[in-house]
Amino acid sequence: MAAIALCNAADLVEGRDAVPFDVVYAGQTCRAFAIRFQGRPHAYLNRCTHVAMELDYQPNRFFDDSGQWLLCATHGAAYRPDTGACAGGPCRGGLVRIELAEHDGVVHWHTAYNLQPVEF
């Protein structure tokens, strides 16, 4: 697995806007997003498990008003920010997780066999 710099650690503010990025997943370019929850960075493919559409209701906005859940704007599926697991609503399983690491003030994401960086 390769580590790719995603953003400065300070760009991920607890319960606030996500940092978007693109990945290749199953041969298709897809949006992904990184957030901070309970002090740790987390990242997921921006694809609801109910219907394969992006979750955010405004650009880079995924948290509900309480800052405790990630919500799909289309049908209200709720996901746990720390695991991506379905927490309620019409989800079919959890979000596709992307491994992150934070060190020296930078957040990196790790490629896997089914997630690759988009090459321009």
C-alpha positions in Angstrom: 0.0 0.0 0.0 1.2 3.5 -0.9 0.6 6.5 1.3 -0.6 9.7 -0.5 -0.7 13.1 1.2 -4.3 14.3 1.4 -4.3 17.5 3.4 -2.9 19.4 6.4 -4.2 18.0 9.6 -5.6 21.4 10.5 -7.9 21.2 7.4 -10.0 18.5 9.1 -12.0 20.3 11.8 -14.0 18.2 14.3 -17.6 17.7 13.0 -17.2 20.3 10.2 -16.8 20.2 6.4 -15.0 17.3 4.8 -12.0 17.4 2.6 -13.0 15.8 -0.7 -10.7 13.7 -3.0 -11.0 11.4 -5.9 -10.2 7.7 -6.1 -10.5 5.0 -8.6 -12.8 2.3 -7.2 -13.9 -0.8 -9.2 -12.5 0.8 -12.3 -14.5 4.1 -11.9 -13.4 7.5 -10.7 -15.4 8.3 -7.5 -15.5 11.0 -4.9 -14.3 10.3 -1.4 -14.2 12.4 1.7 -12.2 12.8 4.9 -13.6 14.1 8.2 -12.4 14.4 11.8 -14.5 12.7 14.5 -13.6 12.3 18.1 -10.1 13.7 17.4 -9.3 11.1 14.6 -9.4 11.4 10.8 -11.7 9.1 8.9 -12.4 8.7 5.2 -15.0 7.0 3.1 -16.2 6.6 -0.5 -18.9 9.2 -1.1 -21.5 6.7 -2.0 -24.6 5.8 -0.1 -25.2 2.0 0.3 -28.9 2.5 -0.2 -28.7 4.0 -3.7 -25.2 4.6 -5.2 -25.4 8.4 -5.0 -23.2 11.0 -3.2 -24.2 11.6 0.4 -23.5 15.3 0.9 -26.4 17.7 1.1 -24.2 20.7 0.4 -20.7 20.5 -0.9 -18.5 18.7 1.7 -21.3 18.7 4.3 -22.0 15.2 5.7 -22.6 15.6 9.5 -26.1 16.1 10.9 -26.7 19.1 13.2 -25.5 17.2 16.2 -22.2 16.3 14.6 -22.7 12.7 15.7 -23.9 11.1 12.4 -23.0 11.2 8.7 -26.3 11.5 6.7 -27.3 10.8 3.2 -29.1 13.9 1.9 -31.3 11.9 -0.5 -33.1 9.3 1.7 -31.8 9.9 5.2 -29.5 6.9 5.7 -27.3 7.5 8.8 -23.8 6.2 9.3 -21.4 6.2 12.2 -18.5 8.7 11.5 -15.9 6.5 13.2 -16.6 3.2 11.4 -19.0 4.0 8.4 -21.4 1.4 9.8 -25.1 1.9 9.0 -26.8 3.5 12.1 -30.3 3.8 10.7 -32.5 4.5 7.7 -32.4 2.7 4.4 -28.7 1.7 4.4 -27.5 -1.7 3.1 -24.3 -2.2 5.0 -21.6 0.3 5.8 -19.6 2.9 3.8 -16.5 1.9 2.0 -13.7 2.9 4.4 -10.4 4.4 3.2 -7.5 4.0 5.6 -5.9 7.3 6.8 -2.8 8.1 8.9 -1.9 11.4 10.5 1.6 12.3 11.3 3.8 15.5 11.3 0.8 17.7 10.7 -0.3 15.9 7.5 -3.1 13.4 6.8 -2.3 10.6 4.3 -4.6 8.1 2.7 -3.5 4.5 1.9 -4.2 2.9 -1.4 -5.5 -0.6 -1.4 -6.2 -3.2 -4.1 -9.6 -1.7 -4.8 -8.8 2.0 -4.2 -6.2 3.9 -6.3 -5.4 7.6 -6.7 -6.8 9.3 -9.8 -4.1 10.0 -12.3 -4.4 13.1 -14.5 
